[in-house]
Amino acid sequence: MRSVTGIDRFIALILACVWLGAGVVGFIIAIVDARLLLGLVSVLAVGYACLWFRVVARSRLLTWTALAMPWRPR
């Protein structure tokens, strides 16, 4: 896994906040307008935001293995 420091970590935080905001707004619109597909996409956006928050918290990029099986220790 590649280490993330400085400006890269800040950009990861910004990405996480943007994805979280888009997911929450999309989910609210999906509830108000009763749009199922938008609700599902919004849940995926929030999940993607959580992955970016994980990058910020651990200061390293995630591999495909870490994404698929996060419970496995390294």
C-alpha positions in Angstrom: 0.0 0.0 0.0 1.2 3.4 -0.9 1.5 6.0 1.9 -0.5 9.2 1.6 0.8 12.4 3.2 0.4 16.2 3.1 -1.7 17.6 0.2 -2.8 14.1 -1.0 -4.4 13.4 2.4 -6.1 16.8 2.3 -7.5 16.0 -1.2 -8.7 12.6 0.0 -10.6 14.4 2.8 -12.1 16.8 0.3 -13.2 13.9 -1.9 -14.7 12.1 1.1 -16.7 15.2 2.1 -17.9 15.8 -1.5 -19.0 12.2 -2.0 -20.7 12.2 1.4 -22.5 15.4 0.7 -23.6 14.2 -2.8 -24.8 10.9 -1.3 -26.8 12.6 1.5 -28.4 15.1 -0.9 -29.2 12.4 -3.4 -30.7 10.2 -0.7 -32.9 13.1 0.5 -34.1 13.8 -3.0 -34.8 10.1 -3.5 -36.9 9.9 -0.4 -38.9 13.1 -1.3 -39.5 12.1 -5.0 -39.7 8.3 -4.3 -36.9 7.4 -6.7 -35.5 4.0 -5.9 -32.6 4.1 -8.3 -31.3 7.4 -7.1 -31.6 6.1 -3.5 -29.4 3.1 -4.4 -26.8 5.2 -6.2 -26.8 7.6 -3.1 -26.1 4.7 -0.8 -23.1 3.7 -3.1 -21.9 7.3 -3.0 -21.9 7.3 0.8 -20.1 4.0 0.8 -17.4 5.4 -1.5 -17.1 8.4 0.9 -16.5 6.0 3.7 -13.6 4.4 1.7 -12.1 7.9 1.2 -12.4 8.6 4.9 -10.6 5.3 5.6 -7.8 6.5 3.3 -7.6 9.7 5.3 -7.6 7.9 8.7 -5.0 5.3 7.8 -2.8 7.6 5.6 -2.5 5.0 2.8 -4.2 4.1 -0.4 -6.3 1.0 -0.3 -5.6 -2.0 -2.5 -8.3 -4.1 -4.3 -7.8 -6.8 -1.7 -8.3 -4.4 1.2 -11.5 -3.1 -0.5 -12.8 -6.6 -1.1 -11.9 -8.1 2.3 -11.3 -5.3 4.8 -11.4 -7.8 7.8 -8.1 -9.5 6.7 -5.1 -8.3 8.6 -2.0 -7.2 6.7 
